[in-house]
Amino acid sequence: MSIRVLITDDHQIVLDSLSLLISTIPAMEVVGTLNDSRKVLGFLDTHEIDILVTDLSMPYLSGVALTLQVRQKFPNLKILMLTVSEDADNIRQAFQAGISGYVMKKANRAELERALTTVARGEKYFSEAVMKELLSPASLAATSNEEIPSEPIAVTARELEIIRLIAQELSTSEIAERLFISVGTVETHRHNILRKLGVKNAIGIIKYAVKNKLV
């Protein structure tokens, strides 16, 4: 079964290029392209879409504003942001709005395919450039000590293993394969880790690992 993709970007040449590129990726079907972000919700009302690929900086509705609107009406839709911005604040705002992944427009076909297939599985995708920016000293300093624990807390040996593997950017399925456990078991551990650390997503887990020298 094909994964149905909608692309929105205010540059028509980008839309045309992305549509051609994504159409060459196995199991991906480009259902539509829109150069006006205001038309996205109407399109989603009349078409069944699995992944929305959107730019960050667009006229009328930015990628973040669009994500917030889409999330209210289509909470299960996967959203992949494809942009030139490597600014940590923009990245954080995008994930807080509810995107599933963040990729640079300079990415090659292999990375775009990896990002699309990762978010299609219901997992988060962070490109290498994104992780580098989020884990830079300036970005880490911008995160309050209350948000990310600065001291090790009581986690089990298995949870510690999973924290380290998440910090190495392994997906849920890759962690399951590495540890010879089920994907469901990994998700249970991930949920417990998020609860214990008091963070919301993998970025918080990675920042915790870095602060406490676990990687």
N, C-alpha and C positions, 0 to 999 in steps of 0.2 A: 504494500500500500504506500502510495506517494505521500511525502510530507509537503503540505501545501504552504507556499511562501508568498507573502505580500511585501513589496519593497516600496518605501517612500523616501524621496530625496528631492530637493528643489532643483537639482541639476539634471537635466534630461540625459546628457551624455553619460552621467554616472548611472542613472537608472538603466539605460540601454546596455551598458557594459556589465553591470551586476546581473541583469536578467539573463544575458547570454552566458555569463560565467556560472551562475547558480544552476542554470538548466543543464550544465554538463556534469553536475554532481549526482551520483547515483541516488535514486529514491527522492530527489528533490524536484518539485514542480512549482514553477513561478506562476501563480494564479493571476497576479496583477501588479502593475507599477503605477505609482501616483506621485506627481510632482507638486502636489498641494496637500499639506498635512491636515488641512481642515476636512478633506474628503475621506480620511481613513475610517472614521467611525461609521459613516454611511456604507462604505464598502464592506466592512465587517458585518453589518446588519444583513447583508444579502449574499455573502460568500462565506464558506467554511474555510477558515485559515488556521494553520497550526503555528506558524512563526511569522512575526512581523519584524522585518529588518528596517531600521530607521536611522536617519542621521541625527546628530545632536543639534547642530545649529541650522535652523530653517526659519523662513518667514512664517508669520501667523502663529503657528504652534511649534515651539521647540521640541526636541526629542523628549525632554523631561516632562514638559507640559502634556505632550501627547500620551506619554506612558501613564501619567496620572489619570487621564481621562479614560484610556483604554482599560486600565486596571479596574476601574469602577464598574464598567459594563461587561468586560470579558476577563474575569480574574484568572482564568486558566490558560489564556493565550501566552505563548512564549515570545519574548521581545529581545531581539539582538540589536544592540546599538553599534553602528559602523560609522566611525567618525575620524577626524584628524586630530581631535583634542586629546592630549595626554595630561591635561591638568587634573591633579588629584581631587580638587574640589568638585569639578564636573563629574568625575568618575563616581565619587561618593554620592553626589546628588542623584545620579542616574540609578544607582543600585538602591538607594533609599526610595526612589519613586517606584521601583519594582521591576527593573529590567532583569533579564536572565543571563545576559552576557554582554561583553564590551570588547570590541575589536577595532584596531586601527585600520584606516583605509589603505595604509601601506602594506597590509598583510598580503601574503601570497595565497594562491588557490588552496593549497594544502591546509593552511591555518583556517581559512574561511570554512572549508568543509568540516574541519574538526570542531569549529565553534558551532556550526549549524547542527551537526549530529549530537553534540554534547547537550545543547539546550533542548533539542528534540526529545532527549531521554529524561528531561526534567531536572537536569543538573545545571549548575552555574558554570560559566566560562569566563576566565580572565586571561587575556593575552599576556605574553611575556612582558611586553612594554607596559601594560597596565600594572602588573604585579611589581615591576621595577619602580614605577612611580609611587604606588601605594606604600611600598616598603622603604622608600627613601627616608633619610633622617628627618627631613622637613615635614613629610607627611605623617610619620609616626609621632613627631612632636606635636602635631596639630590635634592628635587624638587625646582626649583627657584621660587621666589615670583612673577616673571612675568608670569610664567606658571599657577600658581594657585592663584587667588586673595586672599589677606590676610585680606581684609575687606569686610563686607557684601555689596552686591550690590542690585540694585532694581529688586527684583523678586516679583511676585504676591503671594498671600496667597496660592493659589493652587500649584504653582511651588515650594514653600517652603515645602508643604506637600510631594510633589513627591521627592524632594531632600532628605528629611529625610527617605522616604521609600526605595529609591535607596541605601542609606547608610546602611539600615538594610538588604541589599542583596535581596530584593523582586524583582521578575521578573516583566516584563511588564504586563503579564496577572494577576499576584497576586496584583499588584498595582491597576489595573482596577477593580478587584473584591472588593478590600478594599475600594476604593473611589466611587464605583457604577458608573463608567464611562466606555466608550469603550476603547479597546486596541488602536485604532487609535487616540483617544484623548490623551491617555498617551504618545504615540509616538510623537505627536505634541508638547506636553509640554516638553518632553525630548529634542527634537530638539531645542526648544526655550531656554531651560536651558543651553545646551551646547554652544549655540551662545552667550548668555549673559555672561556666565562665561569665555568664551574663551578657553574652554578645548575640548578634542577630544573624550572622552569616559567616561564610568561610574567611572573609577578610578579617573579621575579628579574631578568629582562631589563628590565622597566620600571624597577625600582629602580636598576639599573646605568645606564640611560639618564638618569635623573634626577640621580643622583650625579655623573655626568660631563657634565651640561649638554648632552645630545644632543637634548633636547626643551625 
